[in-house]
Structure formats: structure tokens, C-alpha cells
Amino acid sequence: MRLLVYLWSLPNTLLAITIGLLLMGRFQLVDGVVEIHGRRVAAVLRRLPVPASAMTLGHAVFGQTLDTLQITRRHERVHVRQYERWGPFFVPAYVLISLILYARGRDGYRENPFEIEAYAVDDPSQRV
């Protein structure tokens, strides 16, 4: 069964690994998830429409630093599980929900159900 969830989210994972290589990121494998960090990775994360300390694509997580990856690990693992459920439909669903929320004058990031689920596991003292 684990193999199936890895295959289901593989397109996003491969995209993340490709991006990580292009950005000359540093890679590590933690509990079956590829974690990628580095100077260029951090620069891209800071310049996103919603600046991020970390971001998940499939079974890969980008983080600004090793410390950031550790601090955000629980939150980002929720997103990994969401990719396991939604597979290639995760990104379109996430973006569509965000756009609908923004169109209604709401916060498309903080009020996105995918983020609500991930923030529910965060330790408030560890938020970045």
C-alpha cells in the first residue's frame, strides 16, 4: 500500500526533485520524505506570492534552512499525507480553494482547509 501512495504523488515529488537540483539544493531523506534546502531554495521560498519557510510537493519538502525543516516538519508532513490522498489533484484543489477564498474577500492561505489541517498539528511556540 505504501508503494501506491508514493506512486500516486510521484509526479509532484519528481517536480520537486527537479526544482531542487536546478536550485542546487542540499538533499536529505527523513522518514521517507526528501527534504531540500539551500541558499537558492530559501531565496525562492521568500519570493513566493505567500512567502514560505517551507513548502511541500509530493514526498519532498523545501525549507529555507535545516533548522526550518526541523521546525516545520510536523506541519509539512500533514501536507505530505494530503498529497498521498489527493495525488496530482492536490495542487489544483489547493489553488482553486485559495482563489475562491480570495474572491470572497477571505484569506486564501490561512483559511484554506489544507492549511487549517496542517496548522492544527503545529506547536504554537515553534511557528515561523
C-alpha positions as CSV (number, residue, x, y, z in Angstrom):
1,M,0.0,0.0,0.0
2,R,2.9,2.5,0.8
3,L,4.2,2.0,-2.7
4,L,0.8,3.1,-4.2
5,V,0.8,6.4,-2.2
6,Y,4.4,7.1,-3.4
7,L,3.4,6.4,-7.0
8,W,0.2,8.5,-6.6
9,S,2.2,11.5,-5.6
10,L,5.2,10.8,-7.7
11,P,4.6,13.5,-10.4
12,N,4.8,16.2,-7.7
13,T,7.8,14.6,-6.0
14,L,9.7,14.4,-9.3
15,L,8.9,18.0,-10.0
16,A,10.3,19.0,-6.5
17,I,13.5,17.0,-7.0
18,T,14.0,18.6,-10.4
19,I,13.5,22.1,-8.9
20,G,15.8,21.2,-6.1
21,L,18.5,20.1,-8.5
22,L,18.1,23.3,-10.6
23,L,18.4,25.4,-7.4
24,M,21.5,23.4,-6.4
25,G,19.7,22.5,-3.1
26,R,21.1,20.1,-0.5
27,F,19.1,16.9,-0.1
28,Q,18.4,14.6,2.8
29,L,15.9,11.8,3.3
30,V,14.0,11.9,6.6
31,D,11.3,9.2,7.2
32,G,10.7,8.6,3.6
33,V,10.4,12.3,2.6
34,V,13.1,14.1,0.6
35,E,14.0,17.4,2.3
36,I,15.7,20.1,0.2
37,H,17.3,23.3,1.5
38,G,19.9,25.8,0.4
39,R,20.6,29.5,-0.3
40,R,18.7,29.5,-3.7
41,V,15.9,27.4,-2.3
42,A,15.5,30.0,0.5
43,A,15.5,32.8,-1.9
44,V,12.7,31.3,-4.0
45,L,10.6,30.5,-0.9
46,R,10.9,34.1,0.3
47,R,9.7,35.4,-3.1
48,L,6.6,33.3,-3.4
49,P,3.2,35.2,-3.5
50,V,2.8,34.0,0.1
51,P,6.4,33.8,1.4
52,A,7.1,30.5,3.0
53,S,9.6,29.0,5.5
54,A,8.9,25.6,3.9
55,M,6.7,24.1,1.2
56,T,5.7,20.6,0.2
57,L,5.5,19.0,-3.2
58,G,4.6,15.3,-3.0
59,H,7.1,13.4,-0.8
60,A,9.5,16.4,-0.9
61,V,9.7,19.4,1.3
62,F,11.6,22.6,0.5
63,G,12.9,24.5,3.5
64,Q,14.9,27.7,3.9
65,T,17.4,26.0,6.3
66,L,18.0,22.7,8.1
67,D,16.5,24.4,11.2
68,T,13.4,25.5,9.3
69,L,12.9,22.0,8.0
70,Q,13.1,20.6,11.6
71,I,10.7,23.3,13.0
72,T,8.1,22.9,10.2
73,R,8.4,19.1,9.9
74,R,5.1,18.2,11.6
75,H,3.2,20.8,9.6
76,E,4.8,19.8,6.3
77,R,4.2,16.1,7.0
78,V,0.5,16.8,7.1
79,H,0.8,18.2,3.6
80,V,2.7,15.0,2.5
81,R,-0.3,13.0,3.8
82,Q,-2.6,15.3,1.8
83,Y,-0.6,14.6,-1.3
84,E,-0.9,10.9,-0.6
85,R,-4.7,11.3,-0.6
86,W,-5.1,13.8,-3.4
87,G,-2.1,12.9,-5.6
88,P,-1.8,15.0,-8.8
89,F,-5.1,16.8,-7.8
90,F,-3.7,18.4,-4.7
91,V,-2.2,21.5,-6.3
92,P,-5.2,22.3,-8.5
93,A,-7.5,21.7,-5.5
94,Y,-5.4,23.9,-3.2
95,V,-5.1,26.7,-5.7
96,L,-8.9,26.6,-6.6
97,I,-9.9,26.8,-2.9
98,S,-7.4,29.7,-2.3
99,L,-8.8,31.5,-5.4
100,I,-12.4,31.1,-4.2
101,L,-11.5,32.3,-0.7
102,Y,-9.6,35.4,-2.1
103,A,-12.5,36.1,-4.4
104,R,-14.8,36.2,-1.4
105,G,-12.5,38.6,0.4
106,R,-11.1,36.0,2.7
107,D,-7.6,34.7,3.4
108,G,-6.8,32.1,0.7
109,Y,-3.9,30.8,2.7
110,R,-4.8,30.8,6.4
111,E,-8.5,29.9,5.7
112,N,-7.6,27.1,3.2
113,P,-8.8,23.8,4.7
114,F,-5.4,22.2,3.7
115,E,-3.6,24.7,5.8
116,I,-6.1,24.6,8.6
117,E,-5.4,20.8,8.9
118,A,-1.6,21.4,8.8
119,Y,-1.6,24.2,11.3
120,A,-3.7,22.1,13.7
121,V,-0.6,20.0,14.5
122,D,1.8,22.9,15.0
123,D,3.2,23.8,18.3
124,P,2.4,27.5,18.7
125,S,5.7,28.2,20.2
126,Q,7.5,26.8,17.2
127,R,5.7,28.7,14.4
128,V,8.0,30.6,12.0
